[in-house]
Amino acid sequence: MPNFLVQPLPSGSLDIIGDVHGELQALQQLIQNLGYQENGSHPEQRSLIFVGDYCDRGPNSPAVIEYLKFLINKNKAKGILGNHEINLLIDDAKDGSGWYFDQRYQSDLKNYSPFTRVKPKNKDEIKNFLSSLPIVLERNDLRIVHAAWNNSAIDDIRSVKSENFLDFFFECERKADTYAEKEGILDKYLAAKQEWKEKIEDPEALVPLLQAYIDYDLIKNDFNPIRLLTSGTEGPADRPFFAGNRWRFSDRTPWWDSYQDDIPVIFGHYWRQLFPQPTAKMSKYSLLFKDIDPFSWHGAKKNTFCVDFSVGARWRDRRKDQEPEDSAFHLAALRWPEKIIMTDTGFTYPTR
């Protein structure tokens, strides 16, 4: 029976794990801290839920994906797709994906070495597994998505079978490009992309606010519900900023401030930090949470919660020989219905 992109959450108590980003050791430690056996069994019959972004930047993306596959096949876990898995499935090689894409390998060594590369013979197996995962998990008391809950976008994908979802994705992309071409936006974007290709990944470059990038990025999200749900809502940036190892011109927006439904939503994606950092040291994306307590529910009805606590930046610690216990970047799980945060370093915090 084919899977669908919107699937039911398991009944019972859950442990919802944030973006892993190839951090196998942190994942194994967190699962142990949560009381699970290595095979995913829990004495209280709890279930593991993963919010996406299993790969890129960390030291062992292949092993994280293999472990997730093992847990899901044993019916011990459920997982959804994040934007990093979408990038892999559509062959869009981005920063930190040198473990999978040869064209990123050399450039990724600078920041992320050492990292385990996938064996070429296993690439198709990884794609087949990831393409079987849903975009959304839901039940009457809880919703799980990677980046943004949008009822209209979710309605758009409810009838799309996972076996055909890449066809649906690329059809949305074609519609976006057709519209962008008709409006004269596509040619301007391609020209800007060519003009700035040597500097777009150079943090020292002086890059202006490129309106062509903004216009094209926003059209892509408007036309593609999968992009919207896995990458979030965006708007024009006030100025260029460097994030994810490239210059960006459209910025993430806090969709949760306009979320009016009563059902809570748990998601990842946004680089929240467990302990407050000086603004100057925070990533651009973490600034969305600079005025929000790390353990607070947030949004219009205080019923949304980002469980991504930035373990994807732990490569910065390795470059300084810093231990996980001293890190600003953590892997965490939100325990439901207890609403307690558990970290890979063994601490627990009540949410509020």
Backbone hydrogen bonds, N-H to C=O, Kabsch-Sander energy under -0.5 kcal/mol:
donor,donor_aa,acceptor,acceptor_aa,energy
5,L,160,V,-1.2
7,Q,5,L,-0.5
7,Q,136,V,-2.6
9,L,138,E,-2.2
14,L,336,W,-2.8
15,D,47,S,-2.3
16,I,334,L,-2.5
17,I,15,D,-0.7
17,I,49,I,-3.3
18,G,332,A,-2.4
20,V,53,D,-1.1
21,H,53,D,-2.3
22,G,54,Y,-2.4
23,E,20,V,-1.5
24,L,22,G,-1.7
27,L,23,E,-2.1
28,Q,24,L,-2.8
29,Q,25,Q,-2.3
30,L,26,A,-2.5
31,I,27,L,-2.5
32,Q,28,Q,-1.8
33,N,29,Q,-2.6
34,L,30,L,-2.0
35,G,32,Q,-1.6
36,Y,31,I,-2.1
37,Q,41,S,-2.9
40,G,37,Q,-2.3
45,Q,42,H,-2.2
47,S,13,S,-1.8
48,L,76,K,-1.6
49,I,15,D,-2.7
50,F,78,K,-2.4
51,V,17,I,-1.8
57,R,96,G,-2.0
58,G,21,H,-0.6
58,G,56,D,-1.1
60,N,22,G,-2.2
64,V,60,N,-1.7
65,I,61,S,-2.4
66,E,62,P,-2.2
67,Y,63,A,-2.4
68,L,64,V,-2.5
69,K,65,I,-2.5
70,F,66,E,-2.1
71,L,67,Y,-2.5
72,I,68,L,-2.7
73,N,69,K,-2.6
74,K,70,F,-1.4
75,N,72,I,-1.7
76,K,71,L,-2.9
77,A,71,L,-0.8
78,K,48,L,-1.8
80,I,50,F,-1.5
81,L,134,P,-2.0
83,N,230,T,-0.8
86,I,82,G,-2.0
87,N,83,N,-2.4
88,L,84,H,-1.7
89,L,85,E,-2.6
90,I,86,I,-2.0
91,D,88,L,-1.4
92,D,87,N,-3.2
93,A,91,D,-0.8
97,S,94,K,-2.0
100,Y,97,S,-1.9
101,F,97,S,-2.9
102,D,100,Y,-0.6
104,R,101,F,-1.5
105,Y,101,F,-0.6
105,Y,102,D,-1.1
106,Q,102,D,-0.5
108,D,104,R,-2.1
109,L,105,Y,-1.2
109,L,106,Q,-0.5
110,K,106,Q,-0.6
111,N,108,D,-0.5
112,Y,108,D,-2.7
113,S,109,L,-1.2
116,T,59,P,-2.9
118,V,99,W,-2.8
122,N,119,K,-2.6
123,K,120,P,-1.3
126,I,122,N,-2.1
127,K,123,K,-2.3
128,N,124,D,-2.7
129,F,125,E,-2.1
130,L,126,I,-2.7
131,S,127,K,-2.4
132,S,129,F,-1.6
133,L,130,L,-1.6
135,I,5,L,-2.6
136,V,5,L,-2.3
137,L,144,I,-2.1
138,E,7,Q,-1.8
139,R,142,L,-2.4
142,L,139,R,-1.3
143,R,264,P,-1.6
144,I,137,L,-3.1
145,V,266,I,-1.5
146,H,135,I,-0.5
147,A,229,L,-2.3
148,A,229,L,-1.4
150,N,148,A,-0.6
154,I,150,N,-2.5
155,D,151,N,-2.4
156,D,152,S,-1.7
157,I,153,A,-1.1
157,I,154,I,-0.5
158,R,154,I,-0.9
160,V,157,I,-1.3
161,K,159,S,-0.6
162,S,3,N,-2.3
164,N,161,K,-1.9
165,F,162,S,-1.1
168,F,164,N,-1.9
169,F,165,F,-2.6
170,F,166,L,-2.7
171,E,167,D,-1.9
172,C,168,F,-2.1
173,E,169,F,-1.9
174,R,170,F,-2.4
175,K,171,E,-2.1
176,A,172,C,-2.1
177,D,173,E,-2.5
178,T,174,R,-2.7
179,Y,175,K,-2.2
180,A,176,A,-2.8
181,E,177,D,-2.8
182,K,178,T,-2.3
183,E,179,Y,-2.0
184,G,181,E,-1.2
185,I,180,A,-2.3
186,L,180,A,-1.5
188,K,184,G,-0.8
189,Y,185,I,-2.3
190,L,186,L,-2.8
191,A,187,D,-2.2
192,A,188,K,-2.2
193,K,189,Y,-2.8
194,Q,190,L,-2.0
195,E,191,A,-2.4
196,W,192,A,-2.2
197,K,194,Q,-0.8
199,K,196,W,-1.2
200,I,196,W,-1.6
202,D,199,K,-1.9
205,A,202,D,-1.6
207,V,205,A,-0.9
210,L,208,P,-0.8
211,Q,209,L,-1.0
213,Y,210,L,-0.7
214,I,210,L,-1.6
215,D,211,Q,-2.8
216,Y,212,A,-1.9
217,D,213,Y,-2.9
218,L,214,I,-2.3
219,I,215,D,-1.5
220,K,216,Y,-2.1
221,N,217,D,-1.7
222,D,218,L,-2.0
223,F,219,I,-2.0
224,N,220,K,-0.9
228,L,224,N,-2.2
229,L,225,P,-2.4
230,T,226,I,-1.8
231,S,227,R,-2.6
232,G,227,R,-0.5
232,G,228,L,-1.7
235,G,251,D,-2.4
237,A,249,F,-2.5
241,F,248,R,-1.8
243,A,241,F,-0.6
243,A,246,R,-2.4
246,R,243,A,-0.9
247,W,200,I,-2.7
248,R,241,F,-2.8
251,D,235,G,-3.4
253,T,233,T,-2.2
255,W,253,T,-1.8
257,D,254,P,-2.0
258,S,255,W,-1.9
259,Y,256,W,-1.0
260,Q,258,S,-0.6
265,V,303,N,-1.9
266,I,143,R,-2.6
267,F,305,F,-2.1
268,G,146,H,-2.1
270,Y,268,G,-0.7
272,R,308,D,-1.8
274,L,328,A,-0.5
281,K,278,P,-2.2
282,M,278,P,-0.7
282,M,279,T,-1.1
287,L,283,S,-0.9
287,L,284,K,-0.7
288,L,285,Y,-1.4
289,F,286,S,-2.3
290,K,287,L,-1.4
292,I,289,F,-1.6
296,S,293,D,-2.0
298,H,304,T,-2.6
300,A,256,W,-2.3
302,K,299,G,-1.1
303,N,298,H,-0.6
304,T,298,H,-1.7
305,F,265,V,-2.1
307,V,267,F,-3.2
307,V,305,F,-0.6
309,F,307,V,-0.8
311,V,330,H,-1.0
313,A,310,S,-2.1
314,R,311,V,-2.1
316,R,313,A,-1.8
317,D,314,R,-0.8
318,R,314,R,-1.6
319,R,315,W,-1.6
320,K,316,R,-0.6
320,K,317,D,-1.2
321,D,318,R,-1.1
322,Q,317,D,-2.5
326,D,323,E,-1.5
327,S,324,P,-1.8
330,H,309,F,-2.7
333,A,342,M,-2.5
334,L,16,I,-2.4
335,R,333,A,-0.6
335,R,340,I,-3.1
336,W,14,L,-2.9
339,K,335,R,-2.8
340,I,335,R,-0.9
341,I,349,Y,-3.5
342,M,333,A,-2.4
343,T,347,F,-2.3
344,D,331,L,-2.0
346,G,343,T,-1.6
349,Y,341,I,-2.4
351,T,339,K,-2.3
352,R,295,F,-2.4
